C-alpha cells in the first residue's frame, strides 16, 4: 500500500496542517482523507504538497507492506 508521509514531514518541517492547507489550497477535509487513504490523490495535489513541504515525491509517498503493517 502506498501512503502519504505528510504527518512525518509536517513534524520535520515544524509546520501545522492548517499552514499546509493554506499553502496548498487543499481543504483540511481532503487532506485528512488523503492521509488516511480514503480516496485517491491527484497529481496536482501531490505537486502542491511537495512544493509546500519543500520535498521530493519519494519523501512524500512511502510504500508499506500490508503484511508488515498488520504486525
MARROTI-854400 format. One record per residue: residue in one letter; x, y, z of N, C-alpha, C, CB in turn. Coordinates in steps of 0.2 Angstrom, whole numbers, plus 5000, padded with zeros to 4 digits. Glycine has a CB too. Example, Ala and Ser with C-alpha at 12.3 -4.5 7.8 and 13.67 -1.06 7.14 Angstrom:
MARROTI-854400
A506649725039506249785039506649845039505749785045/S506449895035506849955036506450005039507049975029/
END
This chain:
MARROTI-854400
X500449945000500050005000500450065000499550005006/X500350114996500650174996500350225001500750204989/X500650265005500450305010500750375009500450285017/X500450425011500750495011501050505018500150555010/X501650525017502050535023502050605026502850525021/X501450635025501350705027501450725034500650735025/X501150685038501250695046501950695048500850645050/X502350655046503050655047503450715045503450585045/X503250725038503550785035503350855039503450795028/X502750855041502550915045502950925051501750915046/X503050865055503450865061504150895059503450795064/X504450865054505150885052505250955051505450845047/X504750985047504751055045504451105050504351055038/X504151075056503851115061503251155058504351155064/X502851125054502351155051501651125053502351155043/X501151165054500451135056500051115049500051195060/X499551075050499151055045498751115042498651005047/X498651165046498251225044498651265040498051265050/X499351275041499851305037499851275030500451315040/X499951205031500051165024499351175020500151095026/X498751175023498151185019498151255016497551175024/X498351305020498351375017498851375011498551425022/X499451355012499951355007499751315000500651325009/X499451265001499251214995498551234993499351144998/X498151264996497451274994497051214994497451314988/X497251164999496951104999496551105006497451034999/X495851085006495551085012495751035017494751075010/X495651055023495851005029495550945028495751035036/X494850945026494550885025494850835020493750895023/X494950865014495350825008496050805010495350865002/X496350845014497050825016497050765021497450885019/X496550775025496450715030496250655027495950735036/X495850655022495550595018496150565014495050615013/X496550605011497150585008497650545012497450635004/X497750575018498250555023498050485025498350595029/X497350475026497150415029496950365023496450425033/X497150385017497050335011496350325010497450275012/X495850365011495150355010494950375003494750395015/X495450404999495250424992495950424988494850484992/X495950434982496550444978496750514978496450424971/X497350534976497550604976497850614970498150604982/X497650674967497850704961498550724960497450764959/X498850724954499550744953499650814955499750734946/X499050854954499050924956499150934964498450964954/X498850894968498950894975499650874977498350844978/X499850824974500550794975501050854974500750734971/X500950884968501450944967501450994972501250964960/X500851014974500751064979501051044985499951084979/X500950984987501150964994501950964994500950894995/X502250944988502950944988503251014988503150904981/X502951054984503151124984503051154991502751164979/X502551144995502451175001502851145007501651165003/X503051085006503451045011504151045009503150975012/X504351075003505051085000505351015001505451135004/X504950964997505250894997505150864991504850855003/X505450804990505450764984504850714984506050724982/X504550694979504050644979504150584983503850634972/X504750564982504950504986504950514994505650474984/X504950574996504950585003504250585005505350655005/X503750605000503050615002502650555001502750664997/X502850504997502550444996502950384999502350434989/X502650345003503050285005502650225004503250295013/X503050175003502750105002502750065008503050064996/X502150045010502050005017501849935015501650045022/X502249885016501949815015501349805020502549765016/X500849785017500249775021500349715026499649755016/X500649665024500849615029501249635035501149555026/X501749675034502149705039501749755043502749735037/X501349795040500949845043500449815049500549885038/X500249755047499749725052500049695058499349665049/X500749685058501049655064501249705069501749625062/
END
